[in-house]
Amino acid sequence: GELCLATENYLLRKSSMNESNKLITPKYKQFLGTILVLLSALGFGTSGTIQAIAPVGATPYVIVAGRATAGAILLLTWCIVRKRFPKDFFSIPFKNVLIASGFLGANTLSFFLGVSQIGVAAGTIIAVGSVPIWTAVLSFFVYKKRPINAWYFATFLAILGIGFINGWAPLPEGKTPYLILLLFNGFFYSSYITVMPSILKTTNAEFATMIIFCVMAILLSPLFYLYDTQWIFASVQGITVILALGLVTAGLAYTFLNAGLRYTTPVIAATLGLAEPMIAALLGIFFLHEPVTEQTVLGIILIFASLVLLIYANQKHELSK
């Protein structure tokens, strides 16, 4: 919340100063969008590390519902304290808010269900790798916009990098329905980031994120009755995990993402978001002491190269306008 707002305001002030020097403002808006989306990827990338310290008995479904609920409460508190509520509630496109919440909830549940059957490595390649492609297709039909030329090669490099990080895990036999589910997982997330710009036209990123997580928490609340929740309150560790996921991977990460979507297109944001597996791999190496392989290093290098290429090409594209 405050970190996101401070980052956005600081970079916008830099943009205004540069504008007075007759430099092109859209360049700095793209830079701001890039920084915010990469910060969101940093937040998302901590998810696996945080979940790794969850106590025995924790289930992914309760973690999903708990994260949404904690994120909603923390964001609601922030919006109340900082007075981030919009003056005109009727200007908010609540239909789009409900649609975005549904897509985000479906994205979260389909991912956990898919990877539980196919495996985290193969599931991540399919789900995360398909997001930029789905987003490009949706953006073309919704906004009539095509990606810049460099996007194609940058996205290819990033998906290749994800494959190397996850070891090109083979797909289990007889799991075709879950393969399709994970492809739709990418579609759900792409739909979310495609719908969000229409919501952000009428309200700030913190309030938009808060409303979406409140709706999503309600939609996911039945999971608390279907699965054991005692592990959350049985120890400080359980509560800490849920609060950390709610704060970092929900409150901060999605607020950064939604703020970034004000200044960059969903297509660019989708490919920048592929930094998440790279960050997750680095956190796993440094904090969880996971083994370092040549494939992992190559994957990290490929994703990093794709980000540098895309950021440079996008900035150049804005300057040429």
N, C-alpha and C positions, 0 to 999 in steps of 0.2 A: 504494500500500500504506500507508505511514506517513501520508501526507497524508490519505488516505481515513479511516483509523482515527482520526487526530487530529480531523478535521472532525466525524466521527460522535460521538466522545466529548465534544467541546466542546459541540455542540448538545444532546446528551443531558443534560449537566450543567446547561445553561441551562433545559432542560425540567424537571429535578428542582427547580431553584430556583423556577421559576414555579409548580410544583405546590404548593410550600409556601405560596405566596401565594394558593392556592385558585383558580388558573386551571386550565383544562381541559387535561390532559396530551395527549389525542389531537390537539389543535390543533398542538402542538409536534412531535409525531411526523410529522404531515403536512408541516409546515414543513421538518423534517429530510429527509424523503423527497424533497420538491421540490428542495431545494438539491443533494442528492446526484445526482438524475437530471439536473439542469441542468449540473452539473459533468461528468457523463458525456457530455452533448451537446457540451460544450466540447471534451472530448478527441476525440470522434468527428469534430468539425468541423475538426480539424487534419489529417485524413487526406489530403485533396486537396493541401493546402499542402506537406506532407512529401513526398508522391509526386511533386510537381512538380519536386523537385530530384534525383530518381532519375537515375542515369547512363543513357546510351544503351544499349539492349539489354535494359533491364528489362521484364519482362512481368507483367501483372496476376496471373497464376496463381502465379508464383514469389513475388511480393510477398505474396499471400494466405497461402501456405504458410510463408514466412519470418516474417511477422508473428505467425502462430500459434505457430511454434516459439520465436521470441525471447520472446514473451509468456509461454509456458509455462515457459521456463528462468528468466526473471526472477522470475516469481511463485513458482516452486518455491524459488528461492534466498531470496526474502523469507520464505516460510513456514518454511523451515528456520532462518534467522537469528532470526526473531521468535517461533519456536515456536507457529505458528498451526495446527498439526495438531490435529484433534479427539481427545479421549481415547478415544472409542468409535467405531472405524471401522465397526462393524457397524450403527450407527445411520444411516449415510449411505445414502440411497436411490440406489444405483448404477444401477439401471434408469433412473431419471429423469435421472441425470447423463449416461448414454449417449444418451438421447433428446434432451436439451438440446444436447449436443455435436453430434449429427447435424443438428438443426435449424439450429444456428448455422453449421455448415460448409456446409450446403445453401444457407443465406441468402447467405453470402459468395460462393460460386461462381456461383449463379444470377444475382446482381446483375452481376458482371463479364461473364458471358456475355451477359446481356440487353442491357446498355448498349453492349456492343461491336457489337451489331447494330442497335439502335434509336437509340443516341446517349445521351450522359450526361444532357442536359437532359430529354428526354421520359422516359427510363428512370427518373430520379430522381423525377419527378412521380408515376409509376405505382407504383414500389416503395415509396418512403417515404410517399407520400400514402395508400396503402392500409393501412398498419400499424395506425392507430387503429381503423379500421373492423373489420378482422380481429380485433383484440384485444377489441373490445366484443362481437363475436359469440362468440368463444371463452370469454370470461369469463362470459357469460350461461349457456352450456352447462356449463362446468366448475364455476364458483363460484355460479351462480344469482344474479349481481349485475348490476344495470343501471347505466349511467353516470348521474351527476347531470345535471340538465337543461341546465346551462350548457355541459357537455361538447360537446353537438351543435354549438352555434354556434361555440364556441372551435375545435373541430376543423375546421369549415368554413372559418373565417378562416385557419387555419394552412395548410390544403391550398391555398387560394386564393393565399396568400403564396408558397408553394413554386412554384406555377405562374408567378407574376409574376417571381420570381427566375430561373427557368429559361427565361423567355421564351415560354412556351406553345408549345414546339417541336412541330411537326406529326409525326405518326407516319409512317414510311416505308411504302410499299405492299409488300404481300406478307410482312409481318413479324408476322403474327398469332400464330404459335407463341411468339415471343419476348415479345410482349405478355402472353400467358398465363403465361409463365415468370416475368415480373416481378411479376405479380399474386400468384403463388405465393411469390415472394421475400418479399413483405409477410407472407404467411401463415406462412412459416418463422420469421421474426423474431418475429411475434406469438406463435407457439407457444412459442418460447424463453422470452419474458418471462412467459408464462402458466405454464410448467412450473417456473420458477426458485423461486417462493415455497415450493414443497413441499421443495426442496433446502435452502433457507435456514432452514427450521425446525430443522434438526439440525446446522448448522455455520456458521462465519463466512463473510463474503463473500469474503475473500482466498483461503481454502482452496477454496471452491466454484468460484471463477473459475479457480484454478490447475488443479484437476482437469479442468474442462471444456476448458481450452486444451491440456492434455496429451493428452486423448483426441482433440481436434480436430487437433492437430499430427500425431498418428499417422495419422488418417484422410486428411489432406492430403499426407502425405509422398511418395506416388507422383508428385506434381507436380514434385518435385525431379529425378526421373529422366526426365520427359517434356519438360521445358523447360530451356533454358540457364540455368545458375546462376553462370557465371563473372563476370558483372557485379557480383555481391555482393562477391566477394573481390578483384576487380581494382583497387579503389580504396577509399580511406577513405570516400568519398562513399557507395558502395554499402552498406557495413557500417553507416554512420551512419543511413541511411534505414531499414534493416531494424530496427535497435535502437530508433530513435525510434518507429517504428510499433508495435513490440512493447511498448515502455514506455508510450507515451501513449495510443494508440488501442486497445490490447489490455489491458495490465496495469492502468493507471489507469482508463480509461474504463469497462471492463466491471466492475471492482471497485466503482466509484462507482455504476454502474447496479444491480448486484446488491445492494449495501448499501441503495440507495434503495428497492428492491422490498420490503424489510423493513417499510417505514413508509408506503408508498403503494400503491394498487392498480395492477395491470398496465394498466388502461384509462387512468388518469391519467398513468402513466409513459409510455405510448405517445404521447400527445398532447404532453407536455412534451418528448419526444424530437424533436419536429418543430422544435425550436430549432436542431438541427444544421445544416440548410441555411442558416439565417440566419447562424450563426457562420461557416460555410464561406464565405459570400458576403462577410462583413466581413473575414475573413482574406485573401481573394483581393484585395479592394480595397486594404487597407493594406500587405500584404506582397508580393503578386504584381503589384501595380499594374494590376489588371484595371479596365476602364472602368466608370464609374458611370453607370447609366441611370435614367430615371424609373421604369421597371418594377422595377428592382432595389430602389430606395429604397422604393417602395410595398410590395413583397413583404416587406421587412424590417420595415416598420411594421405590416403585417397580422399577421405571425408574433408580433412583440413584443406587440401588442394581445391576441392570442389567449392568450398565456402569462399576461399580467396578469389577464385575465378568468378564466381557469381557476384560477389560484392563489387569487385572491380568493374565487371561488365555492366552491372546495373547502374553504378555511379556514372560510368561513361555514357550509358544510354540516356540518363537524365540530363547530362551536360549537352548532349547533341540535340535536345528538343528546342 
